[in-house]
Every structure is written in C-alpha cells, then in structure tokens.
C-alpha cells in the first residue's frame, strides 16, 4: 500500500479525534519557499513566489503557560529558478545553454510545536518551537533545457521515496487576542539523501544527492472550540 496514503490516513484520523476538545483553531495564510536546496549549493538563487496554506491546529495544555500546539496544514508551495551558461559547439563557437524549473508542489504539513505564551493585559504573545514533518502529496513542477533560446521540456527522472518526506525544525512567534491569533514561522529543513534514476534513448544514469527545504509563512487563525 502507498506509504503516503498511510501517513495521510493516520494524521487525519489523529486530528479528527483531537478536534472534539477545546482549543481547536482554523488557520490560513501565505508562504514563501526555498525548496530542494542542495548541500553543494550549486543551484542559481531562487526567485520566490507566494504560496498558501490552510488547515487546523490544536492547543493542548501541559502546565501553566506551556502547551503542545500541533498543526495539520494543506500547503501549496512555489518557486522559480533559472541558470544560464555558455559552452563551445562543434564549430568552436559558444552556444548559450540554460536550465529552469518552475516548482509547484502540494504538501501536507505537520508541525509538532510546543508553545509558551506570555500573558498581557487583554491578550498574549507566544513562541513556537518543535520538529515538523511535511509530506509531498502532488508535484506539478515543470523543467526545461534551453539551447540557443529554444526551450525543451526536461524530465527530472524517477526519484526515491525520501524526496516525498521533508523534516526538520519549526520556529515561530505569535499574538492572540480573544479567539483570534496571528503567527509567523519558519521551517528549517534537515538534509535528506535522494536517489534519482534517469534514462532516455541516448543515456541512462543513477545519482544520489542531499538537499533540504526552507519555508517562511504568515497566517491568521480563529478558535472555534
């Protein structure tokens, strides 16, 4: 059975059980992502594009102002990068080559944050910290090779299951007044090894590389229970 489906089923079931108690929020917002950054750092700078996320969170008290604050978010993440270079052709002249990728990914985000709040007169501020797990559920990205200004679609090949999992640490700050909250957070991804298999009528190769993701988000929420 598909591993992504099992993870999705487990997570949705868990949050469905938690939603019956108090401290349940609906949240939505926007994000900027820096995706699939290699350890060797040889890829051109990312051009950020706005994405979005929507989902739910649950505030589970532990002691005093300290609580467990997990979230379940559906996120659309985008970015664009391009890189150009020149290589000599058979005639000894330089030809212009390029590579660009328009990344469009859909993720299930599971930040497992701890929350500590500081009470003010009629509101509170809080900090968030903890691990996260993001699951890639769909990828509509497009890549092109550009040779002398002529683009050609490029298939990145079959990738290992490890690419579907993004994990690391999440940090954030927020503000709450009555039932309304606003928070900003960042995912700091850890490197994971990804294997790629590629073949066409001319060549075939396998390679393994390490990369990680970063995501910056801003969202608002409302406590419904």
N, C-alpha and C positions, 0 to 999 in steps of 0.2 A: 504494500500500500504506500502511496505517496507520503513522504516524510513531512512535507509542507502542510498537507491536509491534516495529518495527525496533530501537529503543533497548533494549527489554527483551531481545530476542534477542541483541544484541551484548553486553550486560552479563552475562547469564547464561553465555554462551559463554566470555567472558573469565575469569570467576571459576571456571568448571569446569576450565579449564586451570591456573589458579593453585592449585587445591585439592590437586594431586598432590604438592606440595612441603611441606617442614617449615614450622612457624609458622602453621598454619591453626587458626582458632578458630570455635566455635559460640557465638553470643551471643543473649541475650534480655533484655527489660526493659520498663519503663514510660515514658510520656512525658506531658508537658503542652504543649499547643499554643496559640498565638495566631495564628490563620490569617486571611489576606486582610485585613490591616490597611491602610486607605487612607492615601495620602500626606496628604490633607486632615485626617485624624484626627477625622472627624465621627461615627464609629460609637460606640455605647454600650460601656462596659467589658465585656470578655469574662468569662464565667463558665467557669473552667477545668474540664475533665473528663478523667479519666485515659484514656489510650490505651495501646497496647502496640506492641512491635516484636520481630521475631525474624529472625535471619539469620546471616551468616558474615563473618569478617574474616581478613586475611592480613598477616602481619608479614614484610616484605621488607627485609633488612639493606642499608644503604648504606655506612656507615662508623662504626666504634666503636659508640657507643650511639645512633646516629641511623639511622632506618629509615623506609620507606614503609609506611603502615598503612591500606590501603583497606578499605572495608566494603561489603557488599551486604545491605540490610535490607528486609524487608516490614513496613510500619508501618500501624497503624490510628490515626487522629488524630481527636479530638473537641473540640468547644467549643460553647458556647451563649451567645447574647446576645439581649437584648430592649430595646426603646426605646419609650416612650410619650409622647404629646403631645396637646394639645387644639387644635381648630380650630372656628371658628363654622360652624354649619349654615345651611340656608335659613331657619330660624325665628329666627336670631340667637342661638341657644343654643350653648354649647360642647359638641362631641362628642369623645369620647375615641378616639384612634387609636393604633395600635401596630404594631410590626413585630418579629418574632422569627425567628431562624434556629437550627435545631439541626443543626450541622455534623458529618457523619460521612464521612470521606474515607479512602481506601486509597492508600498511596503506596509506590513503590519508591525507597528512599533509597540514594544512592551518595556517601558521604563519602570524599573523596580526601585523607586526612590524612597528615601527616608526624608521626613520633613520636620524642621524645627521652626516654630513660629515665635515671634516677639510681639506681645500684645501692646497696642497703643490705646488711646482713649476710647475710640469707637470703631477701630479697625485693627489690622495686624499685618506685619510683613513676615516673610518666611524664606528660608533657604531650602534647597533640594539637593540631594546627593545620593548616588547609588549606581548599581550596574544597569545595563539595558541589553535587550535582545531585539533585533529587528529582523523580520523575515521578508525576503523579496518574494512577492506573490505574482508579479507580472512585469514584463520588461518590453517596452515599445521603442527602445533606442534604435537609432539609425547611424551607421558609419559609412564614410565614403573615402576612397582614394582619389586624389586629384592629380592628374598628369597633364601638364601644359594647359591648365584651366579647364580640363574636361573631367567632370566627376564620374566616378564609377562606384556603384554600391559594393560594400565590403562586408563579408560575413566574419564576425569575430570567432566563430567556431563553437564547438561544444565545450561547455565549462563544467567543472566539478560542482558537486552539491554545496561545497563550502562557500561558493560565491553567494548562495541564497541566504546565508546567515551573516549578520553584521552584529558585532557585540563590542562592548567597551564600558565606559563610564559616562554618566549623565550628571550635569551640574546645572543649577538654576536658582533664580530668585523670583519672588512674587509678592503680591499685595492682595489682601482680601478686605472687603467691606460688606458686611451683612452676607448676602448669598452670592455676591459677585467676586470673581477672582481674575487676576491678570498675572501671567508669569512668562518669563523669558528663560530659555535653557539651551544647553549645548550638548550634543553627543560627541564624545571624544573616542573614536573607534580604535580598537587594537588591530594590529596586523594579523591577517589570516592568509594561509597558503592556498592558492587557487591553481588548479591544473586546467590546461586548455588543449583540446585536440582540434586540429585544422587540416583539411585536405581539399584539394581541387584536382583538376585534370593534369596539373603540372607538378604538384608537390604535396607533401604530407609531413606534418611535424607535431610534436608534443612539447609543451613547455610548462614550467611551474614558476609562479611569481608570487610576491607578497604585496598586498595593498590594504588600505583602510579607508573608512568614511568619516566625514565630519558633517554635522548638521546643526544649524542655528535656527531657533524657532521662537516665535512670539505668538501667544494665544490667550484667549479670554474664556471664561467659564461661568457656569451658573449652577448653584447647588439646588438640586430638585428634591432631595430627601434629606 
